Amino acid sequence: MSKLKFPNTFVLLFSLLALIALATWVVPGGKYDTQVIDGKTVILADSFHTVASNPQGPVALMMAPIKGFVEAALIIGFVLIVGGAFSVLQRTEAIDSMIKSVAKAHTHSAWVRVAIIPVFVTMFSLGGATFGMAEEAIPFVLIFIPLALALKYDSIVGVAIPFVGSQIGFATAFLNPFNVGVAQSIAGVPMFSGLGYRLICWAIATTLTIAFLMWYAAGIKRTPELSPCFELDEDKRKHLKTTDFENFAGMTARHKLVLSLFVATLTVMIFGVVKFGWYIEEIAALFLVMAIMVGLVGRLNADEFVASFMAGAKDLVSTALVIALAKATVVLMRDGHIIDTMLHALVPLVESSSPIFSAQKMFLIQSVINFFIHSGTGQAALTMPIMAPLADLVGVSRQTAILAFQFGELTTPVIPTSGITVGVLALAGIPWTKWARWMIPLQLMYLLMALVLLAIPSMINWQ
């Protein structure tokens, strides 16, 4: 039987573009009236009326991607600059050094052996929550599988620490410029506002992940045969080498200074956003300054600095193109006068007797979209132009709509259409079916957690 293969993101988005162009010929034009309230343009719920349609033909379809690129230029530039800055940070090997330093300590300290799962899951989760660590976690699987096997756990624990840790941090992020920052800029709310509640959500999700993983690891240590990967791991243990972290010399003063600069950058960013209302331009400039300072402290020469920065930006070119295509869908709908018509049609599907249920429905919709579109930035560009005004119509705050969008990515660690998930499992040599069976209980916990955490904003009037 041939394996089911899903089209890649670009094929899906261009197919969606073609469907939208076709829809402009059959869907009637519509328009909501708007009003500026407290400096924010909001839709008047009962003001929908039909307008003349403006069908988009083949020429408009082919022009839509470049128009989307132009309209999303600020966000695309921001993503490329921040991606380059973090690549420079990684080139200094300060983060790798910190991880190896803690891994080495497990052989000398009983406390570290107990704390190693919560410490590392928290570290990777912070990476996802602050600088959007996702694909960057993949190489660490090669470090953590030997470490987990040496601690008498299994390969699943070795994969879950960096992979699930970073993905959960990404899905519940509070300072991630690639999903929270982009979504908030599109939704028209202040960058990184709502930090307090997002921080609570991140802490709950990370704690839940740690508790589940520690419970599982303790069971495997007692009864190794319970592991879905028991036979596979027995073979891996025959070739186990732990010298990489046991012989590690430790963090250098240079690595510590680089990490201090990174922490200082995040601190300055929070202060600037809260105190001075910094937006994309200021934050991009801050990360550019960080990259230069990290390059100097890390003693990268000019060629190494530029190569690292360009490599980081290059890795995000595909993300930039996804953003452009996602924005192009909005361009076609807007030019075809059907975006408000689609909003009007979605209202009955999302509207409920309580805004709580509306927010939860948004989360379920975003989870379905995440099965097909895995770029957090691309999803934000695709869905927030619809979800933000839809939130106004169904009585949900835009902050809550953004949180629902974020929570949709809680499914990423298990869905087989995610390139990150498939790549990690291939590197670890774990069949997806074994991994999925292990993930199902945790996914159900995430589902329940998301539904509860989306109910609270309506109760506290989170804006």
C-alpha positions in Angstrom: 0.0 0.0 0.0 1.5 3.4 -1.0 1.9 5.9 1.8 -0.5 8.9 1.9 1.5 12.0 0.9 0.3 15.5 1.6 1.1 18.4 -0.7 3.7 20.8 0.7 2.7 24.2 2.1 3.4 26.1 -1.1 1.2 23.8 -3.2 -1.6 24.1 -0.6 -1.4 27.9 -0.4 -1.3 28.4 -4.2 -4.2 26.0 -4.5 -6.0 28.0 -1.9 -5.2 31.1 -3.9 -6.7 29.6 -7.0 -9.9 28.6 -5.1 -10.2 32.1 -3.7 -9.9 33.6 -7.2 -12.6 31.2 -8.4 -14.8 32.1 -5.4 -14.7 35.7 -6.3 -16.8 34.8 -9.4 -19.5 33.1 -7.4 -19.5 34.6 -3.9 -21.4 37.9 -3.7 -19.5 41.0 -2.6 -20.2 42.2 1.0 -19.1 44.8 3.4 -19.2 45.6 7.1 -19.2 49.2 8.4 -16.4 50.0 10.8 -15.8 52.4 13.6 -12.7 53.6 15.4 -13.0 53.0 19.1 -10.0 53.8 21.4 -7.8 54.1 18.4 -8.7 50.6 17.1 -10.9 50.0 14.0 -13.6 47.6 14.9 -16.4 46.0 12.8 -20.0 47.0 13.6 -21.8 43.6 14.0 -25.1 44.4 12.4 -23.9 46.5 9.5 -23.2 43.8 6.9 -24.6 44.7 3.4 -23.9 43.5 -0.1 -21.8 45.4 -2.5 -20.8 44.9 -6.2 -18.5 41.9 -6.7 -15.1 42.2 -8.4 -14.1 38.8 -9.9 -10.4 38.1 -9.9 -9.1 36.5 -13.1 -5.9 34.6 -14.0 -3.9 37.9 -14.2 -5.0 38.9 -10.8 -4.2 35.4 -9.5 -0.6 35.6 -10.8 -0.1 39.1 -9.5 -1.4 38.3 -6.0 1.9 36.7 -4.6 4.0 39.8 -5.4 1.3 42.1 -4.0 1.2 39.9 -0.9 5.0 40.2 -0.6 4.8 44.0 -0.8 2.0 44.3 1.7 3.8 41.9 4.1 7.3 43.5 3.5 7.7 44.8 7.1 6.9 41.4 8.6 9.1 39.6 6.1 12.0 41.9 6.7 11.6 41.5 10.5 11.6 37.7 10.2 14.7 37.6 8.1 16.6 40.0 10.4 15.7 38.2 13.6 16.5 34.8 12.0 19.9 36.1 11.0 20.5 37.4 14.5 19.7 34.1 16.1 21.9 32.3 13.6 24.8 34.4 14.8 23.9 33.5 18.4 24.0 29.8 17.6 27.3 30.2 15.7 29.0 31.2 18.9 28.0 27.7 20.3 27.0 29.3 23.6 23.7 27.5 23.7 25.3 24.1 22.9 27.9 24.8 25.5 25.3 25.4 28.2 23.4 22.2 27.4 26.6 20.1 27.4 27.7 21.6 30.7 24.4 20.6 32.4 24.5 17.2 30.7 28.0 16.5 32.0 26.9 17.4 35.6 24.4 14.5 35.7 27.3 12.0 36.3 28.5 13.9 39.4 25.3 15.1 41.1 22.2 13.1 42.3 20.3 16.4 42.3 21.1 17.0 38.7 20.0 13.5 37.8 16.6 14.3 39.3 16.4 17.8 37.9 17.7 17.0 34.4 14.3 16.5 32.8 12.6 19.6 34.3 15.7 21.8 33.7 16.2 20.9 30.1 12.5 20.8 29.2 12.2 24.3 30.7 15.3 25.5 28.7 13.9 24.2 25.4 10.5 25.5 26.2 11.9 29.0 26.9 13.7 28.7 23.5 10.4 28.1 21.8 8.6 30.8 23.8 11.2 33.6 23.3 13.1 33.1 20.0 10.9 30.6 18.2 13.1 27.5 18.6 11.6 24.8 16.4 13.8 23.2 13.7 16.8 24.3 15.8 15.9 21.6 18.3 16.4 18.8 15.8 20.2 18.4 16.2 19.9 18.2 20.0 18.2 14.9 19.6 21.6 13.4 18.8 22.8 14.6 22.3 19.7 13.7 24.3 19.1 10.2 23.1 22.5 8.9 24.3 22.0 10.9 27.5 18.5 9.4 28.1 19.8 5.9 27.4 22.7 6.4 29.8 20.2 7.4 32.5 18.3 4.2 31.8 15.4 5.9 30.1 14.5 5.4 26.5 14.8 7.1 23.1 11.3 8.7 23.5 12.5 10.6 26.6 15.6 11.7 24.6 13.4 13.0 21.8 10.8 14.5 24.0 13.1 16.7 26.0 14.3 19.0 23.1 11.5 18.4 20.6 8.3 18.4 22.7 9.9 21.0 25.0 10.6 23.5 22.2 7.3 22.9 20.5 5.2 23.4 23.6 7.1 26.6 24.3 6.4 27.7 20.7 2.7 27.0 21.0 2.4 28.8 24.3 4.9 31.6 23.5 4.9 34.9 25.2 7.8 36.7 23.5 8.1 34.7 20.2 8.4 37.2 17.4 7.6 34.6 14.7 4.1 33.8 15.9 2.9 36.1 18.7 4.7 39.2 17.3 3.4 38.7 13.8 -0.1 37.7 14.8 -0.4 40.8 17.1 0.9 43.1 14.4 -1.7 41.8 12.0 -4.5 41.9 14.5 -3.7 45.5 15.4 -2.9 45.0 19.1 0.3 46.2 20.7 3.4 44.0 20.2 3.8 41.5 23.0 0.9 42.8 25.0 -1.0 40.4 27.2 2.4 39.1 28.4 1.2 38.2 31.9 -1.5 35.7 31.0 0.6 34.2 28.2 3.4 33.7 30.7 0.9 31.8 32.9 -0.2 29.7 30.0 3.4 28.9 29.1 4.2 27.9 32.7 1.2 25.6 33.0 1.9 23.9 29.6 5.6 23.4 30.5 4.9 22.1 33.9 2.3 19.7 32.5 4.9 18.4 30.0 7.6 18.0 32.6 5.2 16.1 35.0 4.1 13.7 32.3 7.6 13.1 31.0 9.0 12.5 34.5 6.1 10.1 35.3 6.8 8.2 32.1 10.6 8.2 32.6 10.3 6.9 36.1 8.1 4.0 34.9 10.6 3.1 32.1 13.4 3.1 34.6 11.6 0.6 36.7 10.3 -1.5 33.9 12.3 -0.9 30.6 10.2 -3.4 28.7 7.2 -1.0 28.8 8.9 1.3 26.4 7.5 1.3 22.8 11.1 1.5 21.7 12.5 -1.3 24.0 13.9 -3.5 21.2 15.3 -0.5 19.2 17.0 0.9 22.3 18.6 -2.4 23.2 20.4 -2.3 19.9 21.3 1.4 20.4 22.8 0.7 23.9 25.3 -1.7 22.3 26.8 1.3 20.5 26.2 3.9 23.2 28.9 6.6 23.6 28.5 9.3 26.2 32.0 10.7 26.0 30.7 13.8 24.1 29.3 15.3 27.3 31.4 13.5 29.9 34.6 14.9 28.4 33.2 18.4 27.9 35.5 21.0 29.4 32.7 23.3 30.5 31.3 26.8 29.5 33.9 29.4 28.7 33.6 33.0 30.0 32.9 34.0 26.4 29.9 31.7 26.2 28.6 33.0 29.5 28.9 36.6 28.2 27.1 35.8 25.0 24.2 34.2 26.9 24.1 37.3 29.2 23.8 39.5 26.1 20.9 37.4 24.9 19.1 37.7 28.2 19.8 41.4 28.3 18.3 41.8 24.8 15.1 40.1 25.9 14.9 42.3 29.0 15.4 45.5 26.9 12.8 44.3 24.4 10.2 43.8 27.2 11.0 47.2 28.7 10.8 48.9 25.3 7.5 47.3 24.4 5.9 48.0 27.7 7.3 51.4 28.4 7.7 52.9 24.9 5.4 50.9 22.7 8.1 49.5 20.5 6.9 47.9 17.3 8.5 45.8 14.5 11.1 48.4 13.4 12.5 48.9 16.9 12.5 45.2 17.8 14.2 44.3 14.6 16.9 47.0 15.2 17.4 45.7 18.7 18.1 42.1 17.5 20.4 43.5 14.8 22.4 45.2 17.6 22.4 42.0 19.6 23.8 40.1 16.6 26.6 42.6 16.2 27.5 42.5 19.9 27.3 38.7 20.1 29.5 38.5 17.0 32.1 40.8 18.6 32.0 39.0 22.0 32.0 35.6 20.3 35.0 36.6 18.3 33.5 35.9 15.0 35.4 37.6 12.2 33.6 39.7 9.6 33.3 36.7 7.1 32.0 34.4 9.8 29.5 37.0 11.1 28.1 37.7 7.6 28.0 34.0 6.7 26.1 33.2 9.9 23.7 36.0 9.5 23.0 35.2 5.9 22.6 31.5 6.7 20.0 32.3 9.3 18.1 34.6 7.0 18.4 32.1 4.2 16.8 29.4 6.4 13.8 31.6 6.7 13.4 32.5 3.0 10.8 29.7 2.7 8.9 31.2 5.7 9.1 34.6 4.0 7.5 33.2 0.8 4.8 31.4 2.9 4.0 34.8 4.5 3.8 36.4 1.0 1.5 33.7 -0.3 -0.7 33.8 2.8 -1.0 37.5 2.5 -1.8 37.1 -1.1 -5.0 35.2 -0.1 -6.1 38.3 1.8 -5.3 40.5 -1.2 -7.4 38.4 -3.5 -10.3 38.3 -1.0 -10.1 42.0 -0.4 -9.9 43.0 -4.0 -12.7 40.6 -4.8 -14.9 42.2 -2.1 -15.6 38.8 -0.5 -13.6 39.0 2.7 -16.4 40.4 4.7 -18.9 38.0 3.0 -16.7 35.1 4.3 -16.6 36.7 7.8 -20.4 37.0 7.7 -20.7 33.3 6.8 -18.2 32.2 9.6 -20.0 34.1 12.3 -22.8 31.4 12.8 -20.1 28.7 12.9 -18.1 30.3 15.7 -20.8 32.3 17.5 -22.1 30.7 20.7 -24.1 31.5 23.7 -20.9 32.4 25.5 -17.6 34.0 24.1 -15.9 31.1 25.9 -17.3 28.6 23.5 -16.5 30.9 20.5 -12.9 31.0 21.6 -12.7 27.3 22.0 -14.2 26.8 18.5 -11.5 29.1 17.1 -8.9 26.9 18.7 -10.4 23.8 17.1 -10.4 25.5 13.7 -6.8 26.6 14.1 -5.8 23.0 15.1 -7.3 21.7 11.8 -5.4 24.4 9.8 -2.2 23.4 11.6 -2.5 19.9 10.2 -1.9 21.5 6.8 0.0 24.7 7.3 2.9 24.3 9.8 4.6 27.7 9.7 3.5 29.7 12.7 4.3 32.9 10.9 2.5 31.7 7.7 -0.5 30.7 9.7 -0.6 34.1 11.4 -0.5 35.8 8.0 -3.2 33.5 6.6 -5.7 33.3 9.5 -5.4 36.5 11.6 -6.8 38.8 9.0 -10.0 36.7 9.3 -9.9 35.6 12.9 -9.2 39.1 14.4 -12.3 40.8 13.0 -14.3 37.6 13.5 -13.3 37.8 17.2 -14.9 41.3 17.3 -18.1 39.9 15.8 -18.5 37.0 18.2 -17.5 38.9 21.4 -14.0 37.4 21.8 -11.1 39.7 22.5 -8.4 39.8 19.8 -5.8 38.7 22.4 -7.9 35.6 23.0 -8.1 35.0 19.2 -4.3 35.2 19.0 -4.0 32.7 21.9 -6.4 30.3 20.1 -4.2 30.6 17.0 -1.2 29.8 19.2 -2.8 26.8 20.9 -3.6 25.3 17.5 0.1 24.5 17.2 -0.1 22.2 20.3 -0.8 19.3 17.8 2.5 19.8 16.0 4.5 17.2 18.0 2.3 14.4 16.8 0.9 15.3 13.3 2.5 13.3 10.5 2.3 16.2 8.0 4.8 18.2 10.1 8.3 18.2 8.5 9.8 18.9 11.9 8.0 15.9 13.5 8.9 13.5 10.7 12.5 14.8 10.6 13.0 14.3 14.3 11.6 10.8 14.3 13.7 9.8 11.3 16.8 11.1 13.0 15.9 9.2 16.2 14.9 6.0 14.4 11.5 5.9 16.0 8.5 4.9 13.9 5.7 7.5 13.8 3.1 4.9 15.0 5.1 4.2 18.2 5.6 7.9 18.8 1.9 8.7 18.2 0.8 6.0 20.6 3.0 7.6 23.3 1.8 11.1 22.5 -1.9 10.5 22.5 -2.4 10.8 26.3 -0.3 14.0 26.4 -2.2 15.4 23.4 -5.5 14.8 25.3 -4.1 16.7 28.3 -3.0 19.6 26.0 -6.6 19.7 24.5 -8.2 19.9 27.9 -5.6 22.5 29.1 -6.3 24.7 26.0 -10.0 24.6 26.4 -9.7 25.7 30.1 -7.1 28.4 29.4 -9.3 29.8 26.6 -12.2 30.0 29.0 -10.4 32.2 31.6 -9.8 35.3 29.3 -13.6 35.9 28.9 -14.0 35.7 32.7 -11.3 38.3 33.4 -12.0 40.4 30.3 -8.5 39.9 28.9 -7.7 42.5 26.3 
